[in-house]
């Protein structure tokens, strides 16, 4: 895992994705837990550079990310907002129904429920770490803002 200023890049190989390997990455998240790396992790999927599809359109990746979330329910506690990293992971977990340029569409109901779930898990985890309430609020607001929660209310 390489450090990029204050963000740690987790490079995930295509082979690991296709073989469903999570173990090494789960060990890394255990280290991140010890270091309280809130908002500092960026996932990069290597080996898909020639694939014309978006990361969230590749079934192997979406399955892998889904399994990662099941094993690390507080995943969004760690994810960086830099370079849309958090959004890309979110779209991997979502049912994307359309895309126009950089705008991605998901169903509002499903999007709202998923945003609430990942935000709540991140905040519960922050509370468990005894992070101050202000930090918990900033974390929740950051996730809600980044994932477009307000748009699911309209």
C-alpha positions in Angstrom: 0.0 0.0 0.0 1.5 3.3 -1.0 1.1 6.7 0.8 0.1 9.7 -1.3 0.4 12.7 0.9 -2.2 12.1 3.6 -4.0 9.4 1.6 -3.1 5.8 1.6 -3.7 4.1 -1.7 -4.8 0.5 -1.6 -3.9 -1.1 -4.9 -6.2 -4.0 -5.6 -5.1 -6.4 -8.4 -7.4 -7.7 -11.1 -6.3 -11.2 -10.2 -7.4 -10.7 -6.6 -10.7 -9.3 -7.7 -11.4 -12.2 -10.2 -10.4 -14.8 -7.6 -12.4 -13.1 -4.9 -9.4 -12.7 -2.6 -10.0 -10.4 0.3 -7.7 -11.7 3.1 -4.7 -9.4 2.4 -7.0 -6.3 2.2 -8.8 -7.3 5.3 -5.5 -7.4 7.1 -4.7 -3.9 5.8 -8.0 -2.6 7.1 -7.1 -4.1 10.6 -3.9 -1.9 10.4 -6.0 1.1 9.4 -8.3 0.5 12.3 -5.3 0.6 14.7 -4.2 3.9 13.1 -7.7 5.4 13.0 -7.3 6.3 9.3 -10.6 8.2 9.0 -11.1 9.5 5.4 -7.6 8.5 4.4 -7.9 5.4 2.2 -8.3 5.3 -1.6 -9.1 2.1 -3.4 -7.5 1.6 -6.9 -8.3 -1.4 -9.1 -5.3 -2.3 -11.2 -5.4 -4.3 -14.4 -8.6 -2.7 -15.8 -7.0 0.2 -17.6 -7.8 -1.2 -21.0 -11.5 -1.9 -20.0 -13.7 0.7 -21.5 -16.3 0.3 -18.7 -16.4 2.3 -15.6 -15.2 0.5 -12.4 -18.8 0.3 -11.1 -19.9 -1.4 -14.3 -17.5 -4.3 -13.9 -19.4 -7.2 -12.2 -16.3 -8.8 -10.7 -15.4 -5.5 -9.0 -18.9 -4.8 -7.7 -19.1 -8.3 -6.3 -15.7 -7.9 -4.6 -16.6 -4.5 -3.2 -19.9 -5.9 -1.9 -18.0 -8.7 -0.1 -15.5 -6.1 1.3 -18.4 -4.1 2.8 -19.8 -7.2 4.4 -16.4 -7.8 6.0 -15.7 -4.2 6.8 -19.2 -2.7 7.4 -17.6 0.6 8.5 -15.6 0.9 5.2 -16.9 4.4 4.6 -15.2 5.6 7.8 -11.9 5.0 6.0 -12.6 6.1 2.4 -11.1 9.3 1.1 -13.3 11.8 -0.8 -10.3 12.6 -3.0 -10.7 11.9 -6.7 -14.2 10.6 -6.1 -12.8 7.6 -4.4 -15.8 7.3 -2.0 -18.3 7.8 -4.8 -16.8 5.1 -7.0 -17.0 2.6 -4.2 -20.6 3.7 -3.5 -21.6 3.3 -7.2 -20.0 -0.3 -7.0 -22.6 -1.0 -4.3 -25.5 0.7 -6.1 -27.8 -0.2 -8.9 -26.7 2.3 -11.5 -29.6 3.0 -13.8 -28.0 5.6 -16.1 -25.1 7.8 -16.9 -24.7 11.0 -18.8 -21.1 12.3 -19.0 -19.9 12.4 -15.4 -23.4 12.3 -14.0 -24.4 8.8 -12.7 -28.0 8.0 -11.9 -29.2 5.5 -9.3 -32.7 5.0 -8.0 -33.4 7.5 -5.2 -34.9 5.1 -2.8 -32.1 2.6 -3.1 -29.5 5.3 -3.0 -31.0 6.9 0.1 -31.1 3.6 2.0 -27.5 2.7 1.0 -26.2 6.2 2.0 -28.0 5.9 5.3 -26.6 2.5 5.9 -22.9 3.3 5.1 -23.0 6.6 7.0 -24.6 5.1 10.1 -22.0 2.2 10.1 -19.1 4.7 9.8 -20.5 6.9 12.6 -21.2 3.9 14.9 -17.6 2.8 14.3 -16.3 6.4 15.1 -18.4 6.3 18.3 -16.9 3.0 19.2 -13.4 4.5 18.8 -14.6 7.3 21.2 -14.1 9.9 18.6 -15.5 13.3 19.7 -19.1 14.1 18.7 -17.9 16.9 16.5 -15.7 14.4 14.6 -18.7 12.1 14.2 -20.9 14.9 12.9 -18.2 16.0 10.4 -17.8 12.4 9.3 -21.5 11.9 8.8 -21.9 15.2 6.9 -18.9 14.5 4.7 -20.3 11.1 3.7 -23.8 12.5 3.1 -22.5 15.4 1.1 -20.1 13.3 -1.0 -22.7 10.7 -1.9 -25.4 13.2 -2.7 -27.9 12.4 0.1 -29.8 15.6 -0.4 -30.5 14.6 -4.0 -32.3 11.5 -2.8 -34.8 13.6 -0.8 -36.2 15.5 -3.8 
